[in-house]
Amino acid sequence: MIDHPTFDASVFDLLQAELGVEDTIEVLKTFLADTGRKIDICAAGALDPALLIREVHAIKSSAATFGFMELSSQARTIERNAAGTNAEEIRDSIAALRDIFGRTSSFAQSVLLTREVETA
C-alpha cells in the first residue's frame, strides 16, 4: 500500500477495482490536466463567487474520488467560504489550493501513474 499524508490509497484502490487499471490511468490523467485548468479559472475569476464555487466543487469531488484528501479538503474549505470571504483571503486560499495540487500532481505522476503503468 502507498503511504502518503495527503492520499488515501484505499479510495484509489477501490476506484481501480471498479474501473480497471487502464481506465483509472486515463481518468487520472484527465483529472490532473483538468484540475490545473480549473485552478487557473478560479484564480482568474476569484471575485465571482458562483464561478469559484462551481470550479472548486468539481475539484473537491474529483479529488475525493481519487483519494486526494488534502486537495479535496482545501477545495471544500474554499467552496464553503467563497461567498463570505474577502478578496485577499480568496487569493490566499486559491494559492494554497494550487500548492496542494502541485504536490498532489507530482505524487500522482511519480508514484501512481508509474506504479499503474508497471502493473498494466
C-alpha positions in Angstrom: 0.0 0.0 0.0 1.2 3.5 -0.8 1.8 5.8 2.2 1.4 9.5 1.6 0.0 12.0 4.1 -2.4 13.6 1.6 -3.5 10.4 -0.2 -6.0 7.7 0.9 -4.8 4.6 -1.0 -7.9 2.6 -0.1 -10.0 5.1 -2.1 -7.7 4.9 -5.1 -7.6 1.1 -4.9 -11.4 0.9 -4.8 -11.6 3.2 -7.9 -9.1 1.0 -9.7 -11.1 -2.1 -8.8 -14.2 -0.6 -10.2 -12.7 0.9 -13.4 -9.7 -1.3 -14.0 -6.1 -0.2 -14.3 -6.1 1.3 -17.8 -9.3 3.3 -17.3 -8.1 4.5 -13.9 -4.9 5.8 -15.6 -6.8 7.6 -18.3 -9.2 9.2 -15.8 -6.4 10.2 -13.5 -4.5 11.9 -16.4 -7.7 13.8 -17.3 -8.2 14.8 -13.7 -4.7 16.2 -13.5 -5.0 18.2 -16.7 -8.5 19.5 -15.9 -7.7 20.4 -12.3 -4.8 22.6 -13.3 -7.2 24.5 -15.7 -9.9 24.7 -13.0 -7.5 26.3 -10.6 -6.4 28.8 -13.3 -10.1 29.6 -13.8 -10.5 30.1 -10.0 -7.6 32.4 -9.9 -8.8 34.5 -12.8 -12.4 34.7 -11.5 -11.7 34.8 -7.8 -14.1 37.6 -7.3 -17.0 35.8 -8.9 -18.3 33.5 -6.0 -20.6 31.5 -8.3 -17.8 30.7 -10.7 -15.4 29.9 -7.8 -17.9 27.7 -6.1 -18.6 25.7 -9.3 -15.0 25.1 -10.0 -13.9 24.2 -6.5 -16.9 21.9 -6.1 -15.7 19.9 -9.1 -12.2 19.8 -7.8 -13.4 18.7 -4.3 -15.5 15.9 -5.7 -13.0 14.6 -8.2 -10.1 14.8 -5.7 -12.0 12.8 -3.2 -12.8 10.1 -5.9 -9.0 9.5 -6.3 -8.2 9.7 -2.6 -6.5 13.1 -2.7 -7.9 14.1 0.6 -5.9 17.3 1.3 -6.8 18.7 -2.1 -10.4 17.8 -1.6 -10.4 19.4 1.9 -8.9 22.7 0.7 -11.4 22.9 -2.2 -14.2 22.2 0.3 -13.0 25.0 2.5 -13.0 27.4 -0.4 -16.4 26.3 -1.5 -17.8 26.8 2.0 -16.2 30.2 2.5 -16.4 31.7 -1.1 -19.4 33.9 -0.6 -18.3 35.4 2.7 -14.6 35.8 2.3 -12.7 38.9 1.2 -10.6 39.0 -2.0 -7.2 38.6 -0.2 -8.4 35.5 1.7 -9.8 34.1 -1.5 -6.5 34.6 -3.3 -4.6 33.1 -0.4 -6.9 30.1 -0.4 -6.5 29.6 -4.2 -2.7 29.9 -3.8 -2.9 27.2 -1.1 -5.1 25.0 -3.4 -2.5 25.5 -6.3 0.3 24.5 -3.9 -1.5 21.4 -2.7 -2.4 20.5 -6.3 1.2 20.8 -7.3 2.3 18.3 -4.6 -0.6 16.1 -5.5 0.1 16.1 -9.2 3.8 15.4 -8.6 2.9 12.5 -6.3 0.4 11.1 -8.8 2.8 11.3 -11.7 5.8 9.9 -9.9 4.0 7.2 -7.9 0.6 6.4 -9.1 1.0 6.6 -12.8 4.4 4.9 -12.7 3.0 2.2 -10.5 0.0 1.6 -12.6 1.9 1.6 -15.9 4.2 -1.1 -14.4 1.2 -3.3 -13.4 -0.8 -2.7 -16.6 
